[in-house]
Amino acid sequence: MEKIKTILNEEIRKKGYISISRFMEISLSDPKEGYYVNQKPLGKAGDFITAPDMTQIFGEVIGAWSADIINKIKSKSLFQIIDLGGGRGTLLKDIKRVIKNDNISFGFLEINKNLMINQKEALPEASHYKNISDIPNSPTIFIGNEFLDVFPINQYIKINKIWQEVFITTSNNRLHYCYNNIEDKILFEEHKRNFPDEVDFFEVNTMIKKVITDISFFLKRNNGICLFIDYGYSDGYGNTLQAIKNHKYVNPLSFPGVSDLTSHINFSHIINETKNLGMNFFGPTTQRNFLIKLGALERLKILKKSTNSEKIKKDLEKGLNRIIENSQMGELFKVCAISPKTKLIPEGFD
Ligand SMILES: C[S@@+](CC[C@H](N)C(=O)[O-])C[C@H]1O[C@@H](n2cnc3c(N)ncnc32)[C@H](O)[C@@H]1O
């Protein structure tokens, strides 16, 4: 953490402050010291646990959804399934088990070397890519579970009727927030017009446009679909920057490089980018609705029948409840999909 603090302090010294997006970029993705480059974020021994590692039903249901897409698209070319930010590889492994199709290849888009090792163990035949442009041309299903939330955000606040940007500065060796003139006025204006006049604070995820554009062009060339599952909102605008360390929320400025920094996804932002690119958009629907519509409860019944162990039955129920109960992840997590303008209608959305 000391090394990353030195990097941050050096950058802050240049202007007196840095944007929140630059703070997140350095803390999460610095090529040597970044959290997502270096640390072991996921699992019980890490900082947080995600849906695929809570229950196999998550990946199995998405596997059945993917099989249906492949069936509907009926491409003569071979399909590939790419997990965007593949975590420990559990999701893709569960998807593969359900799909049972030898003519599909699998890949991970990943920057974390520790997770790449986990992913190789989970699915030895899968390929690894660092950028979307490295992925071979072929009909593709992209899956991004808790992928977009890792990207940097800017925050804007109206003080005494004047819009300012939230920055980070340092004093007495302690990072803290400050406000100053907006750095990227074009980006600010582009997003401000999407919020009601009475709004006095909003955030912009600075990478969503690029990610959605890269994926859209890829899918227009090759056909396929991209599924995103993430926590977020369609019409909110509060401060959602958060940090997690050892499964506990901590101050986002207190542990740069060694805590997970994320923000909630503004699904309206994805809808706008998708429309501008002439793509189809499906959703957003809640994770609960999506998984139940796709048969998560029936899958639970089948799995419970396949064991005599009461403990395994209880664990299966508990795992599914964590991802579909509204008080847990069911309501906060939303699902959406984007595809080129074809007749494809993916299951799971109204
Ligand atoms: C919150 S985790 C989610 C992991 C996984 N999808 C899951 O559900 O368990 C974010 C994932 O995105 C990866 N990641 C972060 N920044 C990335 C980037 N710029 N490009 C590709 N992957 C990235 C992380 O290393 C990690 O695998």
The ligand as an SDF file (V2000), in Angstrom:
LIG
                    3D

 27 29  0  0  0  0  0  0  0  0999 V2000
  -15.6420   -8.0190   -9.2360 C   0  0  0  0  0  0  0  0  0  0  0  0
  -14.6640   -9.1730  -10.0380 S   0  0  0  0  0  0  0  0  0  0  0  0
  -15.8970  -10.2400  -10.7540 C   0  0  0  0  0  0  0  0  0  0  0  0
  -15.3400  -11.5840  -11.1010 C   0  0  0  0  0  0  0  0  0  0  0  0
  -16.2930  -12.5860  -11.7510 C   0  0  0  0  0  0  0  0  0  0  0  0
  -16.9680  -12.0660  -12.8980 N   0  0  0  0  0  0  0  0  0  0  0  0
  -17.2500  -13.1570  -10.7590 C   0  0  0  0  0  0  0  0  0  0  0  0
  -18.4300  -12.9740  -10.9130 O   0  0  0  0  0  0  0  0  0  0  0  0
  -16.8030  -13.7970   -9.8090 O   0  0  0  0  0  0  0  0  0  0  0  0
  -14.0350   -8.2460  -11.3880 C   0  0  0  0  0  0  0  0  0  0  0  0
  -13.2180   -9.0440  -12.3720 C   0  0  0  0  0  0  0  0  0  0  0  0
  -12.8030   -8.1770  -13.4410 O   0  0  0  0  0  0  0  0  0  0  0  0
  -11.3800   -8.2850  -13.6010 C   0  0  0  0  0  0  0  0  0  0  0  0
  -10.9070   -7.0050  -14.1330 N   0  0  0  0  0  0  0  0  0  0  0  0
  -10.7420   -5.8440  -13.4630 C   0  0  0  0  0  0  0  0  0  0  0  0
  -10.3300   -4.8730  -14.3180 N   0  0  0  0  0  0  0  0  0  0  0  0
  -10.2750   -5.4460  -15.5440 C   0  0  0  0  0  0  0  0  0  0  0  0
   -9.9180   -4.9660  -16.8470 C   0  0  0  0  0  0  0  0  0  0  0  0
   -9.5390   -3.7060  -17.0330 N   0  0  0  0  0  0  0  0  0  0  0  0
   -9.9570   -5.8340  -17.8830 N   0  0  0  0  0  0  0  0  0  0  0  0
  -10.3270   -7.1210  -17.6910 C   0  0  0  0  0  0  0  0  0  0  0  0
  -10.6800   -7.6380  -16.4730 N   0  0  0  0  0  0  0  0  0  0  0  0
  -10.6410   -6.8070  -15.4270 C   0  0  0  0  0  0  0  0  0  0  0  0
  -10.9030   -8.6360  -12.2210 C   0  0  0  0  0  0  0  0  0  0  0  0
   -9.6030   -9.1030  -12.1650 O   0  0  0  0  0  0  0  0  0  0  0  0
  -11.9620   -9.6570  -11.8100 C   0  0  0  0  0  0  0  0  0  0  0  0
  -11.7420  -10.8980  -12.4150 O   0  0  0  0  0  0  0  0  0  0  0  0
  1  2  1  0
  2  3  1  0
  2 10  1  0
  3  4  1  0
  4  5  1  0
  5  6  1  0
  5  7  1  0
  7  8  2  0
  7  9  1  0
 10 11  1  0
 11 12  1  0
 11 26  1  0
 12 13  1  0
 13 14  1  0
 13 24  1  0
 14 15  1  0
 14 23  1  0
 15 16  2  0
 16 17  1  0
 17 18  1  0
 17 23  2  0
 18 19  1  0
 18 20  2  0
 20 21  1  0
 21 22  2  0
 22 23  1  0
 24 25  1  0
 24 26  1  0
 26 27  1  0
M  CHG  2   2   1   9  -1
M  END
$$$$
